[in-house]
Amino acid sequence: MTTKPRIVIIGAGMAGLTAANKLYTHSPNSTFDLSVVEGGSRIGGRINTSEFSSERIEMGATWIHGIGGSPVYKIAKETSSLVSDEPWECMDSTVDKTRTFAEGGFEVDPSIVEPVSGLFNALMELAQGKDKDIISQKDGVSGLSGIYENATSVGSFLKSGFDAYCSKGGETYGTWSRRSLEEAIFTMFSNTQRTYTSADDLSTLDYAAESEYQMFPGEEITIAKGYISVIHHLASVLPRGVIQLNRRVTKIEWQSDQESPVQLHFSDRSVVSADHVIVTVSLGVLKAGIESNDSEGGLFSPPLPEFKSDAIKRLGYGVVNKLFVEVSQRNFPSLQLVFDREDSEFRFVKIPWWMRRTATIAPIHSNSKVLLSWFAGKEALALEKLTDEEIIDGVLTTIYCLTGKEVRKDTDTTKPLVNGYVNGNDDEVLRITKVLKSKWGGDPLFRGSYSYVAVGSSGDDLDAMAEPLPRVSKKGGQVKCHDQPKVHALQVLFAGEATHRTHYSTTHGAYYSGIREANRLLKHYKCDF
């Protein structure tokens, strides 16, 4: 009896389960001996639907980024996951209720905010390769031609655009000049963009690669029954035992001289042989895995070839965390937060540094008592180490310093900070009663959130990430590696959001990469797909 080819998929997130689903459903008579090994205690990877204050929330992936053509939207719709009788995160829009507050205690009029918002959005559209002539005709953004000629990073491009636009007038608003206020508002929108990309600073985000990134058309929505419903759908076809939890891989030994070319070593010291391995771990885990290139300390043995390891090193990978707080009252407005420059003498010293690049704090839907803020980069990492008391103190201090209300203690409660503002009722005291935060940076199974094309890297590095090992010779498609004339093909394959050139950083990019690698193996074994 012929032994079935053994395929092991490392990681039970979107990419891994998509690949497993495709391989299982498109191989006749169970062509493969298939297993999915997951280092953690749950499936989903960077998708992690949870509950907080009796409401459904997402600790990780949150949005379907455009419903037009999205495979994630298609699955969610087909499984009736887009509707729910229970409240969920971002089930409605509160954008029209957004209020903007600047440090110094005053509300910024929309007539000042909206032109800066329009400028920022127009600049991002230019960076993303949208029609320059159409964008330049928009109100308030004319005269921007030429600013993209020498841009190397998205950050430098945005700065050039703002400098070409900004007001030269002498109006003042409290301690703010018109220019300094516009600059701070522009920085606020930049901080929101940081959470979209995971970059700590937009000056590290490559400008040329930005135009390769593709978006689906249509609205961006969240999934009523939770993102995990898509994961459960993908996993539902797999027989019991295919997915193995708490199985952390410590070493991938490829180019083995044994009958099966790949040996997987696990944290419990067990070893599993395989003909093919699909690696779907995050770019952060891969970066950590190649830091030690000796055969004992690295994730791969032998170490990855230079074309692969160099791409891993050059690409960017950042941390984005979400902070949820439960407050004592409903009808809290969506706040945009405008902070003063670091060198300003008018800065409120009570506001903690880790709050100062947070752009918003807002209810997760219009009638919710749960507020959400997003953190990226250094602040996201700092958030993971803060106590609940430090978070409560920092968030309330920030809210009250910006809204202009003095912070005072409530002697009738153990909660440290209260204030009677926010919804306009000075008799009602706001308290934070509960805190929940994500911790993607410190989790050794992820080491961050998602990838970006950093300055010095390019889309070619994303393509290199997707290339299987051993590398195929250009002559006749023969596999060659380490001076061996012929070795087993497709020993180590790679999937995950950081392996997709145009949809990196997204769940649908991870989905597409899982399909790609499954199809690669199906084609290798001449299966219909």
Secondary structure, 3 states (H helix, E strand, C coil): CCCCCEEEEECCEHHHHHHHHHHHHCCCCCCCEEEEECCCCCCECCCCEEEECCEEEECCCCCECCCCCCHHHHHHHHCCCCCCCCCECCCCCCHHHCEEEECCCEEECHHHHHHHHHHHHHHHHHHCCCCHHHHHCCCCCCCCCCCCCCCCEHHHHHHHHHHHHCCCCCCEECCEEHHHHHHHHHHHHHHHHHHHHCCCCHHHEEHHHHCCCCCCCCCCECCCCCCHHHHHHHHCCCCCCCEECCCCEEEEECCCCCCCCEEEEECCCCEEEECEEEECCCHHHHHHHHCCCCCCCCCEECCCCHHHHHHHHHCEEECEEEEEEEECCCCCCCEEEECCCCCCCCCCCCCCHHHCCCCEEEECCCCCCEEEEEEECHHHHHHHHCCHHHHHHHHHHHHHHHHCCCCECCCCCCCCCEECCCCCCCCCCECEEEEEECCCCCCCCCCCCEEECECCCCHHHHHHHHCCECCECCCCCCECECCECCCCCCCEEECCHHHCCCCCCCHHHHHHHHHHHHHHHHHHCCCCC
